[in-house]
Amino acid sequence: MKKSGKIKGDLEIKGDLILDGDLEVEKWIDVSGSIECNGYSIKAGYSIKAGNYIEAGGYIKAGDSIEAGGYIKAGDSIKAGNYIEAGGSIEAGDSIEAGNYIKAGNYIKAGDSIKAGNYIEAGDSIEAGDGILAQLWIICKTNLKAGLYIWAGIKTWSKLEKGDDLIECGKLENGEIRNGTLKETGLNDSKKQEMLDKAQELIDKAEELKNKAKDL
């Protein structure tokens, strides 16, 4: 279903949502399939949820949460007042920011900064062109990379408990830790992991092409 402009109330779609212009919804957006923004931006006062992927050439913004069963990708920024969660990867050309946590089954990558009011977790790598900040822990299974600084455990609501300031990764590739306790677990069988990452990218791309083919 094609949509654009400003919509009062909520937007619920069984199937895919395709944008032919910027879209702003007063309350929530709930799509059983994918959200393909075709170079445009998408915004919701409450949450944005897709059973498959969410991809925008511009920004993706929600007053509450942003959630996708597949990947989340924006040419600009991704910002949520609550959490951002994807079964696949989370990638933004600019910054990624959540008032609560950021969690991805695959990698998290931002051209600018990554910031979370709670924790940041990735099943693969975490990479930011600038800094990475989490008020609790930062955990990824492979490489952790920041163009500038890394902060974890910047907790303001109570005393720090064990593990609250943990920075756990396979390897710290780049970035200066300004706050947090680093734990490097090592990169076991890196070639195998590289192949798995590539396979996941191909799966994500195939799913994207499959959904686009349905609209022809």
Protein Blocks (a to p, Z undefined) as FASTA:
>chain_A
ZZedjdehidddedjdddfbdcddfkbcddfbdcdeehpacddfkbcddfbdcddfbdcd
dfkbcddfbdcddfbdcddfkbcddfbdcddfbdcddfkbcddfbdcddfbbcddfbbcd
dfbbcddfbbcddfbdcddfbdcddfkbcdehiafkbccdehklgccdfbdfbdcdfbdc
dddebjehkllmmmmmmmmmmmmmmmmmmmmmmmZZ
